[in-house]
Amino acid sequence: MTATRSQEEDCWSAIAHHISETRAEPFQAIERHAIDGGCINSAWRIEGCGQRYFVKLNNPHQVSMFEAEADGLRDLARHGDLRVPTPICWGATDQHAYLVLEHMDLFSPASASWEALGTGLAAQHRHTLPRFGWQRDNTIGATPQTNGWQDDWLGFWRERRLGFQLELAHGNGYLGALQDKGNALMESLDKFFPGHLPAASLLHGDLWNGNCAADQYGNPVIFDPSVYYGDRECDLAMTELFGAFPPRFYAAYREVYPLDPGYSVRKTLYNLYHILNHANLFGGGYAAQAERMMERLLSEIK
């Protein structure tokens, strides 16, 4: 057995031992199956002793990312509006940071599942706090997401979301027009909120098609969160960014929790955060897409 293979086996043994300690029952990872689809972490299903778990792996220094994800899942689960995978344990070995989650058999949502997701998300958004942010920083993809508490939503969005991504973009060489338009937009944020005073709602934070599914009973499941408390429109906007959810989802949501008419414009403002983040993570044409979004937003306030 090579040194690298031996180290990997030691890593999996450490994870199995941690699971055994946490669950207070013996576990041995007899089978391991790699799962495709993740661009930030590697993912595995491990099985043994009549048990199955879902495991995420990353570099050892990313353990805080997994700690924050576990905290976010617990926050979402605490209210019980939508099902989320239960975090089992997390930690780091010399080779990997890891997060062990309840294994769930997931399926594409049927029509009734989408409706239940809309109703459940509306209920989740009714859970509010007096301030915007969260008790700790987390990540959006692989990017740090700063969440210090703030009383003012516009200040929070300007400093901790849009401004933060623009600073990263500057450091990544996205200068000129993108920065000029971004700064003009930040100076005019108040013009997008006439009479709209959002509550600090419990948000999933990264709610797109790839982060929701249904269990074997058709119950909607959400996962891979970037939790914080903010304007509920942020979650709704994200659902429209990479291929909108089906109409029954939005109808069910609006029936429980109607949206302000200004959402039709603000959704572009909120999705700009994610497109800038994609530019910073992946490059490609995302910077040009961000500029087009900025131009569209600035045209709304002329």
Secondary structure, DSSP 8 states (H G I E B T S, - for coil): --HHHHHHHHHHHHHHHHHHHHHTS-----EEEEE---SSSEEEEEEETTEEEEEEEE-GGGHHHHHHHHHHHHHHHHH-SSB---EEEEEE-SS-EEEEEE----B---HHHHHHHHHHHHHHHT-EESSBB-SS-EEETTEEE----BS-HHHHIIIIIIHHHHHHHHHTT--THHHHHHHHHHHTGGGG-TT----EEEE-S--SGGGEEE-TTS-EEE-S---EEE-THHHHHHHTTTS---HHHHHHHHHHS---TTHHHHHHHHHHHHHHHHHHHH-TTHHHHHHHHHHHHHHHT-
